[in-house]
Amino acid sequence: MSIARIRSFAFSGIEAMPIEVQVQISSGLPAFLVVGLPDKAVGEARERVRAALTAMGLSLPPRRILINLAPADLLKEGSHFDLPIALAVLAAMDILPREDLANFAALGELSLDGTLNPVAGVLPAAIGASNLDLGLICPASQGGEAAWAGRIEVLATPDLLTLINHFRQSQLLAPPTPAGIAEPKGQPDLADVRGMESAKRALEIAAAGGHNLLLIGPPGSGKSMLAARLAALLPDLLPNEALEVSMIHSVAGQLDGGRLVMRPPFREPHHSASQAALTGGGQRARPGEVSLAHRGVLFLDELPEFPRVALEALRQPMESGRTTVARAMAHITYPARFLLIAAMNPCRCGHLGSATRECSRAPRCGEDYQGKISGPLLDRIDLTVEVQPVPIPELSRAPPGEPSAIVAARIAEARTRQRTRFGPDGPSTNAEAEPKHLTLAPDAADLAERAAEKLALSARGYTRTLRVAQTIADLANAPHIRRQDIAEALAFRHRAPARPNYPPSSTEAPRSR
């Protein structure tokens, strides 16, 4: 009585953790048992395996079949364990050669007729198999995704019977080729935006340095229009960044056709999104919007309408570039280095400060509405712009703005200067830079210190102001941060207006003298 073995993977974030699937067929009452801390989807694999074997004209022996998923103290989740369990059972029945299976890892979901359905996580699993010097067996539709791992043997099979014939050398599977690069989606051009020069300048600075941006303005002023044009200004991802982003999308099951993502992602969740949807979580701790926007843009429209607990959960990933989902048995970490662009109205009705449609409850309405955004979250936003509607006569007569391609070229040059300054092992953008990486002219340093004291900036706010000033200097190809760079960065810094003393309203009880 011997044990048949094959490797598979469980996923902790984007890391593929090796799992050994062990099958033992022994004497005793007929049973089909799966142990090793499986979840319900893994436990149901025994019925799918039984049905798939029956579809091929095979039947399980009337003996005790025990499947162990080692290590046994790690929770196994997902339907991708179907294929390795079926292969190990076939090896234990001496239908497949055990020595050949020892050179492979496998993942895939079985249909009742033996065909293989796509599963999440093939790309990180292929990289994990490559690190273990193993080949990978996966569904045929995901062979191109697995081929990105490099020089490993990939068997992309449409069904279980074809795989059996391959190992018996009666039918050979051709090695798949990499699936290619994902086609960039059509993005609107910045030339369509007329006027709004201050907002477009802030958009360029945010894209060049990876800085967070908040747009405040009445309805119809163009906030969403500006945000939609930000992704087109960002340069293509570097190869290591593209691989990391593609692994996140693979684990989430959103890697379209296995094609590598080379453009920065743009995510715009609805304001009804929960904390788990934004930062990650759920029953299987899937990546959230902050991770799906890694190395790209996260656009939060109607910012105060998001649940407060969800917004507060953004503070840690905005600072550290990663998000951690805590579970009783494990802590799962996903990358989350994103550029946040948020938009909001100045008050609930949206017309605070308007000359034609003034808010009837001003200014208390605006203070209550903007007060939904906490100070610590605002302190992490580098640029704040008040967007005012462009008058119709000016809108129709104003010339087109700069095309996105021209602005993107300036941004790419600024990004190149940043990579040259920080080196290959340093920060990728100014938004991640430490103060020691920033060089200021003496008059610029003096202005920054006096302004920080005058405006009561926090240490974080002071550092973020210097980072924005460095980006402005990079766009101007200046060798160091100048005084005017500090001044412009301070002009974009969010400052809450002083709260006036209001007279008591009619609903308030008069104070006793």
C-alpha angles and dihedrals in degrees: 000000000000136000125245116214140192133164128243135159142247119201128235103181105311093331116107110219115202116245124188115215108208124189126191124183111196140160119277139080113338109268140147109210131178116197134168102089099298122179122227094274091054092045090054090056090088091067093047091048092049092050093046092052091048090052089057093049095257128122132198115253114256091249139099110287115191122188117193122190107205133238086045096198094063117089112243114210134178142038094268090094090073095087099046090047091051093047093048090049090051090050091050088052088052092242093117125039110255094208091058094049090052088071095057143065118208142198133168143117119253125223119212090258093053099259119134124242124204119263136193123263103035094136097053089041091054091050089048091051090050090054089053093047090244133132122236132234113201141150115294093242090061100044091103090054093051091048090069088075091079129228102015129117109254121193106195105186129180094210144000096259093057090052092051090051090050093055090046088050094235091114126022125212115221115231111254124237125228111281094236132233123319112252111248113245119240110268128195118252125245089225088077090067111090122197116345092112095164092052092047090050090053090048091054093048092048092051094045096052104024092246125163115250134200122196117198121187146117122282114290095018093121104261096133090041091057094045092052090059097052098084092057090060095058120094122242117278119265115247094259091046092049091052092049093048091047091051091054091050090046093054088048091050092241102112100121109228091335091287117152117249110235100162121073109260121245116209125183112178120191117257090247090068115127128229091260091051091052104039102021134263137108127137094315098030096244121184115273132218093279090060095041086054092052110144088004142067131302110196117196110187118193089019098188090054092066115098109272093231089054093051093048089052088063093067097080098048091044089058103036103029093234139076127215124208108205119213131173092252103028147013113227119200126198128185112253111173100148139152109240119212114179132182130198142163118249090241140358095276090039099229104097108142094012115142093211105033106029119188110255092217098045133179099007091054091059094045092051092047097045089042088073087077109076123229094241090055093048089049088062092055110092102192129037122183130183106218115206123194115260111237114251096241091051091044092057096044102038115106119246116274128241113297117250091245093062093046091045090055091056090047092050090053091050091049089051090054090051094051090048091051097046099037128221093297097044133083117308095220139017090255088072097042124119119228090252088066093057123083120202132191112240094252090047092052090049092051092047093052095046092046092049090054094043095047094038093235117184119236088258092049091049092050093047090050089055091049092052090048090052090054091050089052091049091053088053092045090237117162093227142003111291132203093255090052090057091047093053093046090052090050089060094046114112115245122180113227118245113264112241124219107261123204113245113273123239091259092058119090113245115254117247116248 
